[in-house]
């Protein structure tokens, strides 16, 4: 099993393909975007991730990684395509379906198909198996099927692909063992085997756990605002308890996992997933709360301008998927505000990223939505000299508020009712 086809060259597929190539596999990367295919074949990258450019250059330069628009017969097929949400909060499995359909003609007896895309429990058995068996081969006796969800963090993908433990769920035990042979070639963490549906549930459960805990933090932050106290101080003291870990509050939850995956459980078991649904609704409602706070800060200001810092869903990445910052910006514009935006990491976005000077020019409120490191170094005096009104709204608790207050700013912190 030395020839691997990776379907989807995004945040997971491209790093996975590159790591496999670096470990001796002959890798064919497949993507529906001609731009992505050409970029990879040139040894370049279309996403921001530390160390990835060097790895892709080495992989393509060695001839072990080649990108194309169409799959070819291989020993192993890894599906790493998006599983976004539809408008009615259901799993959009169209990308997985099309990827599976595209390899049916490539399957041979002994082929191994691995689904890495995060999917609702039951996807391998209920969706993939019938599609793959259109080849005339039976899953189990003839071809192998497994689910191995990725467990990586943008900004640390290459390290975590290797270091993190992996869970592999097979349609049967032989499928799990065959998939393990692939991952143990580069994974230094522990590898655990189970069935496919359990592995699908593991990934969803991991992200749901985090989403529910963030929802608790956000809800507590709103309560603290009403009580006139500081959530961050309360959380810091609560976390002195050895068995408590209150998460950070913020303007919402983004990324392709935490903000999406819990809805898969709501879809599968709507009567049972009541707390999960409430957590999702709380986190999805945070951008609207941020906008209401901004409106309160600028009640008596005519034609106010907002300078927004950050579009990515988290600090120091270019990932816009499900970013709450984008929702905040859209809501501000809908309310009639003039909005300028700066993000030093994002290259392609629905809103223009302006240089910091023009973003701040004549602004009435500086709104921090993404905790990029660059914003920690922003001098309050530099901002004050360019803004019309010195108002700062920090939704991430990232800045030195005393320094900004000393520079004449009125500082508002999300979750703090005393400002």
Protein Blocks (a to p, Z undefined) as FASTA:
>chain_A
ZZccdehjafklmmmmmmmmmnopacddddfblklmmmmmnopafbdcehklmmmmmmmm
nopaccdfbdcddfbdcddbdddddfkopacfklmmmmmmmmmmmpcehiacddfbdcde
hklmmmmmmmmmmnopaehjlmccddddddddehilmmmmmmpccddddfblmlmmmmmm
mmmmmpmbdcddddfklmmmmmmmmmmmmmmmmmmmmmmmmmmmmnopafklmmmmmmmp
mkbccddddebdedjklmmmmmmmmmmmmmlmmmmmmmmmmmmmmmmmmmmmmmmmmmmp
ghiadddehjbfbehiabfghpaklmmmmmmmmnopacddddfkbmbdfbdcddfklmmg
opabdcdfbfcfklmmpcfklmmmmmmbdcdddfkopacfklmmmnopacddehiakZZ
